[in-house]
């Protein structure tokens, strides 16, 4: 089983992407399961092959431990990483590919306990953002910097997926794809050099979870990652 974790901030469309991309993968002949790893969500649009809420719910942890929403999330992922029953259940999901839908928090997996959990349950990561992340050159460079820091932290193959591409003007999208790193002058010299080096092996994937657009290129990239790790 090849496991892809979807991470990123709230409201970028991770759950919708998990649902529609899993449907696309099934149409390509793969057995696919979607795992809900968001303990604070109330409703999900897909049938979950695994649901972390059977083990931990954010509202219960908030009440029992007197924590705020983000503190509860951190605590739950810390506990989940040590929970043998939970991990065994997640490992037992029967599919070729498992899409892991995580909580909406941009910085969550930068912390060691949560990064350790991600390394334990995932083989690859989709760092999901939305159209607003490429609305300016400064935002674009910041996006790539955050992605680079995250990839270094949890040491997993990472694809940057820009969702809601249907809201990006075609000309702007083409400009981003061809320029790749416009706006480097807006950051410091050392960060610029680092991003230039990283950008040689990374690219953005523009998709629309709503319209199932851009999935072909993303699927090809997933197949490349699966072959690299020995999956067939």
N, C-alpha and C positions, 0 to 999 in steps of 0.2 A: 504493500500500500504506500502510495506517495502522498504526503500530507502538505497542503498549502495553507498557510495562515494568512488571513487578511487582517492587516493592522492599519491604524490611521485615526485621525480625529473624528469627532462626532459629526454626523450629518453629511458625510462624503459619499454615502451610498454603499457601504460594505455589505450590508445584509442583502440589499437588492442585487448586488454583484454576485454574492455567494449563490443566490437563488438562480439567476439567469445564466451565469457561467456554468454552474453545475448542470443545468438543462442542456446547454450547448455541448458539454463534454459527453453527456449521455448519448446525444445524437451522433457523436463521433465513435460510438461503440464501446465506451468505457463504463465500467461500473463505478458509480459516484455516490458518495454520502456527504451530507453537509452536517457539520458538528457545530452546535451553538456553544461558544465559549464566552458568551456575554451574560454574566450573572445578574445584570441589572435591567435587562430588557423585559418587557411585559408581554410582548407578542412577537412572533416570528412568522414570516410568510412561507417558509418551507417546512417540510417534514424532516425533523432532525434525527439523524442516525445516532446522535449522542447529544445530551443536553446537560450542561453543567449545573443548571438550576435544580436538577434532581439531587445534587449534592450540596450546593451552596447558592443562596439567594442574597443579593446585596442588601435588600431591605431587612432581612433577618440578621445579617452580620452587623449592619449599622445599629440595630436595636440592641443586640446582645453585647456588642463590644463598645458601644457608644462612639462610633466612628462616623465621619462624614462620608459622602458618596465615594470620593476618590480614595480615602483611607480604607474603605471597605473593599474596593476593587483590588488594591495592593495586597491586602490581607488574604483575600480569597485566592489570588493567584499564588501567593506564597504557600498557603495550605494545600492547594491543589497539586503543586509540584512535589509534595511529600505524601500525597494521598495514594497509596498503592491500589486501593479498590477503584478509585476514579481513573487512574492511569491505565489500569488493566482493562477497564471497560472501554476506554477510548482506544487503546491498542487493539481491542477485539472487534472494532468496526470492520465489517467485511465489504471491501470495495477496492477498486484499482486506484482511485484517487479520493482523498478526503479533503474537503474544503472547510477550513476552520474559521468560523466567524467570531471575531473577538470584540471586546468592549471598545467603545469609541473614546480613545485617549491617546493623544499624539505622543506623550512622553512616557507612557506606562511601562513599556518594555526597555527603557533606558536604565531602569533600576536592576540591580543584580539578581534579586530573587525572581522578578518577573522575566528577566532575560533568560535566566536558567530554565524557567518553565517553558518558554518559547523554544529554546534549544531542545528540550526534552520531547515536545509533542509535534514539532514541525520539521519538515525536510527543506522547505523553501518558504519564502515570504513574498506576498504582494503588499507593498507599501502603497496604500490607496489614498489619493487626494482627489480634489475636484477641480473644476474649471477655474475657480478663483485662485488656485495655487500658481497658475501661469498667466495671471492677468497683468502682471508687470514684470520687468526684468529683475527687479529686486526680489520679488516673491519667488520667481523662477530659480534664482541662485540659492535662496534660502531653502527651498524645497530640496534641491540636490544636496545641499550641505547636511540637512537633517537626515536624509536618506543614507548618506555616507557614514554619518556618526552611528546611526542605528545598525547598519550592516556590520560595522566594526565591533559593535557591542555584542550582538548575539551570534555573529559568525555563521550566518546562513545565506545561501544564494537569495538575492533580493531583486525583484522587479518593481520598478516605479510605475504605477498604473494611475493615469489621470482619468477619472470618471467624469461623467456628464459632458462628454466631448460634444454632444449635440448642442450645447450652449456656447460653444466656442466658434467664432466666425472662421470659416474655412481658410481664409487668407492668413489669419493669425495662427491657426494650427499648422499650416504649411511652413510658415516662417519659423515657428518653434522647432519643427522637426528638422528643417534644413540647417538652421543656425546652431541648434543643440545647446549652445552656451552663450547666447547673447547676454550682455549685461555683466560680464565678468569684471569690467572696469569699476563696477559699483562696490566691489568688496576689496578687502586688503590684499596685498601682493601675495602673501603666503597662502591664504585661503584660495586665491585664484589659481595658483599653481597646483594645489592639491586637487581642486575640482577639475582642472584640465586633465590631470592624470587619470582620475576616476572616470571621467566622461568618455575616455577612449574605449572602455569596455561596457559602458552602460548606455541605455537609451530609454526614452519614455514610451509608454504604450498608452495611446489615447483610445478610450473605449466609452461606450454609452451603455450602462447596465439596463437602462430603460428601453433602449432600442436594440439591444444585443449587437451593437456595432463594434467593430474592431476586435472581435473575439478570435478571428482566424490567426492573426499575427500573435496574439497572446497565447493561443493554443500551441503554435509552433515553438514559441519560447519555452513553454512548459515541457514540451517533448524534448527539447534540447537539454533542459535541466534533468529530466528523468533519465536520459541516456547517460549523462555525465555521472549520475549516482548509481548506474547499473540497473535502473528500472527498465522494464520493457512494456 
